[in-house]
Amino acid sequence: MRTFVLSAFVALFAGGIKLDTTYSTDKGLEVAIVFKQSSETTMSMERDGEPVEGMGGGGMSAEAQVSETYVDRFLEVADGKPRKVRRHWTDVSGTTSMSMGDNATERELESPFKGLVVEIDAEGEATVVEGTEPEGEDALKGHKLLLCLDALLPAKEVAVDDTWDLEKDAIVEALHQEVISKLTPPPARPEGGEGRGQRGGGGRGGMRGGRSGRGGNLRDVDWTGQAKVLSVDEEVDGVACTVVELKLEASGSRELPAMGRPRDGAFASPFENTQTYSYELEGKLHWDNKEQRPLKLELKGKGSVESVREMSREESTMRMESTEEMQLEYSVAVSEAKAEAKDEAKRD
């Protein structure tokens, strides 16, 4: 520790510390990601200004968790940055639960990525080398060569109390939003019919509705954030770290997709169909000074989403409102991967 304190002092005196992940073909990395969300939703419905019986004051609660662990082997590296990566998902799992009145459901989420091995090239193209390619045109889109936490790192050298701004794209990348909702896709529709909950391309709780509970609902919001260096020599889990405080927030409104399709005797498409949201996340990024890479990220926070759908047919109007209050947790842990079996055999 004394050695590092001295080196940190020298680095600060020289102008700062560079937080820039160094990759090597000699070391693989294991990345474990966990996203948790719990929510309470209240709902109401009115027809022509009068509450609809059985819907006024209604509500539900829900919980969801998605966990992902993968190992990256860096097949090609140039100037400390990967040019080709082999990624093996050793475990992907998830659970969802929902209760509404006397009804409660729980479900284990299955993943086509568990056990899958892909190779990702410098252009971001992913090719399956072991396992079955997941269904869906974009299933292998968005998988990056770099650690998702690299998006949070500053381009400049930094010292204690230094700050830098974080843009939306960097935050979305760090939160793994392009990938995480694809890991546990909803069950396929039964042939010959839409099935309940399939309206509007995913229905309530489907991936496209924005309330998936699978982690991808934080992608299409207007994030801003700030990072601040709290320490350059703090011991975390026995590792000398630079500690960065993170404060992320988002607020705004957006149009929702139409609900279902108009049918004879049904209401026409909504003429008001909006959603207002706000999110706040706070936490810390820990940087491993010796290994020159992120060690872990831990974020906690809350979110609030208010939705209004209003539609009309002839002289009748239907209005539905819902408010969802969320608690969010997100963590990423990075460690050196164990040697592959064939490498261990060579050593023996």
N, C-alpha and C positions, 0 to 999 in steps of 0.2 A: 504494500500500500504506500509506503514512504517513497518508493521509486516512482510510482505513478503520480503522487502529489507533486513531486519535484518536476516531473516531465510536464504535468498540467500547468504548473507555474511558468515553466519555460515557454510552453505553447501560448499561454495567455500573454506573456510579455512580448512574444514575437508577433502577436496580432490576433490569435484566436485558434480554435480547434475546427478542423474540417470533418463534418459528419457526412461521409461518403462511403457507402458500402463497398467492400472489396470482395470480389468473387474469385474462386479458384477451382480448377479441375480436381484438385487434391482433396477438397472437402465438400461433402454434400450437406444440405440443410434440411432439417425437419421443421415444418411449420404447422402449428396447431391453432385453429381459429374457432371461436365459439361466439354465437350470436343468440341473445335471449331477449324475448319481448313478452310482457304481460300487459293486458289492457282491460279497461272497463268502458263499455259503450252504452250510452242511453239513446233511445230512439222514440220518435213520435210521428204520428201520421194524422193529417187532416184532410177532409173532403169538404170543399166549399166553406172553409173556415171552421168546421166543426170536427172535434176529435173523433177518430175512428175507433170504435169499441174494440178493446183488446190490444190496441197498439199504443195508446197514450201512456207515457211513463215506462214503456218497455225497455229492456236492456239485456246485455249479456256480458260475460267475462271470458277472456281467452288467454292462453299461454302458449308460447312456441319456443323451441330451441333447435338450432342447427349447429352441428359440430363437424369440423372437417380437419383431417390431418393428412398432409402429403409430404413426400420427400423429393427434393430437387437434386439431381446430379447434373453438374455443369460440364457438358460434353465439349464445348468450345468456349474459350474466354479470350478476349482481346482487351488489353489495357485495363485489366481488372473488372471488365464488364462481360456478362455472358452473351454469347452469340447463338448458342444452341443448348437447350435444357431438356433433360428427361424427367418428367414429373409422374410420380406414382402415388395415387390416393390410397393410403393404407387403411383409412377409415372415414366413412361419411355416415352420419346418422342424424335423426331428428325426431321430434315429438311435437304434437299439437294437442291441445285440449280446449274445449269450449263448453260453457254452461249457459243455459237460458231458461229461467224458470225452474221447472222440475226436470228438465232435460239436460243431460250432460254426455259429451262424447270425448273419447281419447283415441289418438291414432299414432302409430309409428310410421315415420316417413321413410320410404325406400329410396335408394339412390342408384342410378346406373353408373355412377362414378366410382363406387367402392371397388377397389382392386384394379381400376383402370390405369394404364400406363400410356402416356402420350409423349411425343417429342415436339417441342416448340422451337421454331426457327427465328431468325433475326427479323423476319417480316411479320411475326406473330401468328403464323400458320401452325395449327396443331394437328399432328398426325397420330392416329392410334397405332401403337406397336404391340400392345397386349390388352386383351379384353374386347368387348363389343362396343362399337361407337354409339354413344347416346343418340336417341332419336331427336329430331328437331333441327331445322336448318341452321340455327345459331347456337347449338349446344356447345360447340367448341370455340366460339368466338369470345374474345375478351380475356383469354388466358395470357398473362404477360410473363416475360423472361425474368423480370426483376421482382424482388419482394414487394408486396403491396405497401409496406411501411416506408419504402424508399420515397414514396410520393410526399411524405411529410418533411423530408430533409431539406435544409436550406442550401442554396447554391453558393453562399458565402461562408467564410470562416466566422465562427461565433465564439463569444465569451459569456460569462455569467451575466444575466440580466438582458442579454440581447434578445430581440424579438423579430419575428418575420410573419408576414401574412400568408394565409393558406387560401387558395382559390378552390372553386367548386370541383373542378376535375380532379385535383389532388386529393380532396377529402373523399370523394366518391371512390377513387382508387384505393385509398387507405382503408375504407370501410368494406372493400371487397364486393361492392354492390353489383358490378357487372357480371359476377360469377355466382354469388352465393345463392340467389334464387333459382338458378338452373340446376343446382345440386340435387334438389328433391322436388322434381316436377310433379304436378298433380296427376292423379290417375287418368289414363286414357278414357275418352268418352266411349260408352257402349255403342256398338254398331247398330244402325237403324233408328237412332233417336238421340235427342240432345241430353236427356236425363236431367234430373233436378240439380240446380246449382250451376248449370252450364250456360245460362243465358248471358249474353253480352260478352262472350269470350272469356269465361273463367268464373263468372258469378261472384257472389260475396265470398271472399276468402280465396279466390283463384289468383293465379299469378298476375293476370293482367288488370285486376281490379284495384291494385294499389294497396290492398289490405291482406296480403298473402300470409303474413306471419312467418315468412321464410327468409326475411332479411333484405329482400330486394326493394322494399317500399321506400327506402331512403335515397334512391338513385335520382329521381326526377324532381328534387327540390333544390332551392337556390341556397346552397351552403356558402358560408363565409367562416373564417376562423383565424386564430392567432396562436402562434407558438412562442414560448419564452423559456430560455435556458435558466433552470434553477440551480444547477450544480454541475461541476465537471469532475467531481471526485467522490461521489457517493457510492457506498458499497451496497449492492442490491443482490440478494441471494448469493453472497460470497463473490460477486463480480464487481469490479470497479467500473462505474457507469457515469455517463453524462445523462442528466435527467432534464427532460423537456416537458413543461406544462402545456397542455392543449385545451383550448376553449373553442368549441364549434357550435354554430347556431344556424338556423334556417327559418325563414318565415315567408309567407306569400299565399297566393291563391292560384288555382288552376281549374280548367274545365274538365269534367269527368266524361267518360264515354257514355253514349246513350244506353239506357237499360232496355234490353230486349228489342223486339220488333213489333211494330203496330200490327194488330190483327182486327178483324171485324168485331166491333163492340168493345175494343180495348182503347186505352188512352193512346194519344199520338206521342211522338217523340218529345222529350222534355224541352220546355222553352227556358227553363232555368236549371242548370246542372253544374253546380260549382262546389269547390272544396277549398277551405282555408286551413292552413297548417302552420305549426310552429314546433321547432325541435331545439333542444339544448343538450350538448354532450360535453363532459369535462373529464380530464384524466391526465395520465402521464405516459410519455414514451421514454423507455430506458435504452440507452445506447451502450453497447459493450465496447469499452475503449481498447481493450487488447485485441479482440477479434475484428474490430472495425466493421460492425454491423449492428442492426437493431437487436435487442435482447427480448423485449416484450412491450406491448401496448395494452393499457387497460382504460376503458372509457365507460362511464355511466351517465345516464341522463333521463330525460323525459320528453314526451311529445304530446301534442294535442292536434286533433284533426276534426274539423266541423264540416259536415257535408249537407248540402241542400239540393233536393231534386223536386222540381215542380213541373207538372204536365197538365195538359187540358184536353178535353174532348167536348166539342160543341160548347155548352154553357157550364160544364162541370170542371172543377179544378181539383187536382190531388197534389198535396205537398207532403214531402217526407224529409225529416231532419234527423241527423244523428251526430253525436259528439263522442269521440273516442279519446280517452286519456291513457297514455302509455308510459311504462317504465322500461328502459332499454339498458342492456349491458352488452359490451363488445370487447373481446380480448384476442390478442395474437401473441403467441409465444414462439420464439425462434431458437433452435438449438442445433448443434452439430449432429448430423445424421450418423447412425452407426454404419460401419463399413458393410458393403454388400457381402453376401456369403462367399462369392467367388474370390473377393479380395482377401477375406479372412483365411480361406483355404490356402492361398498363395503364401501368406505369412506363416502358416503352420508347416 
